[in-house]
Each structure stands twice: as C-alpha cells, then as structure tokens.
Amino acid sequence: RSFTGVASGATRAALTQHFALQSNAADISAKEGSQETVATMVGMALGMLLARVTMGHPLAIWFSFLSLTVFHMYGKYHCHGC
C-alpha cells in the first residue's frame, strides 16, 4: 500500500473515532462506505451520460472538461476544511 493510502486510512479511522460519540464506530464506518458506494455509482452514471451526450462534439467535450475542472478546483479551494 502506498504512503497516501496508509495516511488516508489513518485519517479516516481518526475521524470515525472522533464522531463515534456512543462507541458506534462500526456503524459510522458502514454508513460512510455505503454513501461512498452510492456517490461512486451516481458519478459513473452521470459520467457515462455526459460521454454519450457529448460524443462527436469536440467543443462540448472541451467545455464540459473545463467547466467541471473549474468547479472541482473551486470546491477544493473553498471547502478545503469541510
């Protein structure tokens, strides 16, 4: 496992333990895993839809790429501590 993977796991465990006010870390971890799975599936579905809609339209592809990149960077910058 890479260093970032280990750091990510340790950070996730510390945050889970912090929010486990009633010794329910397992429940919190399971809920987080479920939410991550749903978010990944929704993101993949939207990505496939966007790929189908923009297929054959280079300008639409570039517009989508650039606008989503700007949105991502905005979110990373403004919600760094979220």
C-alpha positions as CSV (number, residue, x, y, z in Angstrom):
1,R,0.0,0.0,0.0
2,S,1.3,3.4,-0.8
3,F,2.0,6.1,1.8
4,T,-1.0,8.1,0.7
5,G,-3.2,5.0,1.2
6,V,-1.9,4.5,4.7
7,A,-2.3,8.2,5.6
8,S,-5.8,8.2,4.1
9,G,-6.8,5.1,6.1
10,A,-5.4,6.5,9.4
11,T,-7.1,9.8,8.8
12,R,-10.4,8.1,8.1
13,A,-10.1,6.0,11.2
14,A,-9.3,9.0,13.4
15,L,-12.3,11.0,12.0
16,T,-14.6,8.0,12.5
17,Q,-13.4,7.6,16.1
18,H,-14.0,11.3,16.7
19,F,-17.6,11.2,15.5
20,A,-18.3,7.9,17.3
21,L,-19.8,9.5,20.4
22,Q,-21.6,6.4,21.5
23,S,-19.0,3.8,20.7
24,N,-20.6,3.2,17.3
25,A,-17.5,3.5,15.1
26,A,-18.5,0.4,13.1
27,D,-21.9,1.8,12.3
28,I,-20.4,5.1,11.2
29,S,-17.8,3.3,9.1
30,A,-20.5,1.2,7.4
31,K,-22.7,4.2,6.7
32,E,-19.7,6.1,5.2
33,G,-18.9,3.1,3.0
34,S,-22.5,2.9,1.8
35,Q,-22.5,6.6,1.0
36,E,-19.2,6.3,-0.9
37,T,-20.5,3.4,-3.0
38,V,-23.7,5.4,-3.9
39,A,-21.7,8.5,-4.8
40,T,-19.4,6.5,-7.0
41,M,-22.2,4.8,-8.8
42,V,-24.1,8.1,-9.4
43,G,-20.8,9.7,-10.6
44,M,-20.2,6.9,-13.0
45,A,-23.7,7.0,-14.4
46,L,-23.5,10.8,-14.9
47,G,-20.1,10.4,-16.5
48,M,-21.4,7.9,-18.9
49,L,-24.4,10.1,-19.7
50,L,-22.2,13.1,-20.3
51,A,-19.9,11.0,-22.5
52,R,-22.9,9.8,-24.6
53,V,-24.3,13.4,-24.9
54,T,-21.0,14.9,-25.9
55,M,-19.8,12.1,-28.2
56,G,-18.7,13.6,-31.6
57,H,-18.9,17.2,-30.4
58,P,-15.3,18.3,-29.5
59,L,-16.4,21.8,-28.4
60,A,-18.9,20.3,-26.0
61,I,-16.3,17.9,-24.7
62,W,-13.8,20.7,-24.0
63,F,-16.5,22.9,-22.5
64,S,-17.5,20.0,-20.2
65,F,-14.0,19.2,-19.2
66,L,-13.0,22.8,-18.5
67,S,-16.2,23.7,-16.6
68,L,-16.0,20.6,-14.5
69,T,-12.3,21.2,-13.8
70,V,-13.0,24.8,-12.7
71,F,-15.9,23.6,-10.5
72,H,-13.6,20.9,-8.9
73,M,-10.9,23.4,-8.2
74,Y,-13.3,25.9,-6.8
75,G,-14.7,23.2,-4.4
76,K,-11.2,22.1,-3.4
77,Y,-10.1,25.7,-2.7
78,H,-13.2,26.8,-0.8
79,C,-14.1,23.6,1.0
80,H,-10.6,22.5,2.0
81,G,-11.6,22.2,5.6
82,C,-15.1,20.8,5.1
